[in-house]
Every structure is written in C-alpha cells, then in structure tokens.
Amino acid sequence: MNAVIQYASQTFANSFNSPYSGTIGFIIVAVVNTIAAIVATPFIRLIRRRLLWFVSLLGCMICQVGLLILSFDLMNQTLNNKLKLILTIVFILFYQLGISSLYLAILSEVFPLEVKTKMMNFGMVMFWLTLITTTLLFPLIPRWCSYLLFLSIQTICFIILFKYLPETTGKTLQEIRKIMVDEEPKVEIQPATNAEAPLE
C-alpha cells in the first residue's frame, strides 16, 4: 500500500494536469475507500476470511506488477498516465476490500490469549515504523525500485501466509489454536493409587 500511496499524488498530477490535481486525487481516494468499506462489510460475512485475504493480496500484487511495468514509461505518456491512475484506484480498492479490513480481526484471532495484547501492539509498532521508513526512504530511490521491493515483500508474505494462515471464520479461539499448533489437546492421566494397603 505504501509504495502506491507514496506516488499517488504524482500519478494524479500527471493524469489530470490541473493545479487542483491533489484535491481531485484526495477525493478519488476517499470515494474509493468509502465504497470499499461499504462493499467489504457483506463480503466479510459471506466469504471466508482466508479466501478474501488472498484475493485481496493477489489483486494488489497484480496491480503492483502493472505499476512496475508502467514505471519504465515504455508507451505513450497519456496512455501510461491513465493506466497508472486506473491501477492505483484498483489497487486501493483491493487493499481496502480485504487486507485493510481483515488484518486486525485475524491478528486478534490467531494469537493465544496470553500474548495477544503484546503481539497486537508489536504489530502496530512495526506498521508505523514501516510507514515512517517508507516515507523517508522512497523519495530517494527510483519508483520502479519501490514497486519491486514491495512486490517482493508481498510475494514472500503470500507464500508464508498461504502455508501458515488458518481459516478463522466460524471457529472458536480454541479451535484456531488447535489448528495453529497442529496437535490434539493433551490430557494428563494421573497414576492410579491404591486406597487400601495390600493385605499380608
């Protein structure tokens, strides 16, 4: 998300060629986020969370590939800018439909109760540190590098989450924990004790 948003203002400026391009871009992003939030609510209830998460992530990755290719400006500039604008909007839509609306819910379900608060806080700290790093670093590197970097990170996340992220829809925390550790609950059997001493 950060790689796309960082360059969204420039994409809007090149697409609209207007002194109000920043305002127009902000309105477009706000409208897309609102529509995505409205559409995501029934989707979350009707579609399994794991499936919705991967559809969202895969859609974002495809848009990133398109933006990466377009960053080399290999075609007509007007067409290039229009395609960048379309892919940026579609990327935001995919992101809001799944990843943005689900990550806190999934984090609250996959972590055990005894470490949930700490891990949730750790996740938020890492999110803001990544955002700050992105904001400071990406103006210093070429656009295609930022798209390639985030696409690589998304690919790694897709592989790891595909293997380890369980389906949490309709499951209790105990059932999710059982899936995560992949083992049956252990029942301790106490050794039998004789109530009476043996007769001599």
PyMOL commands that set and color helices and strands:
alter all, ss='L'
color gray80, all
select helices_A, chain A and resi 2-16+21-46+49-70+77-97+99-110+116-140+143-164+173-181
alter helices_A, ss='H'
color red, helices_A
deselect
rebuild
show_as cartoon
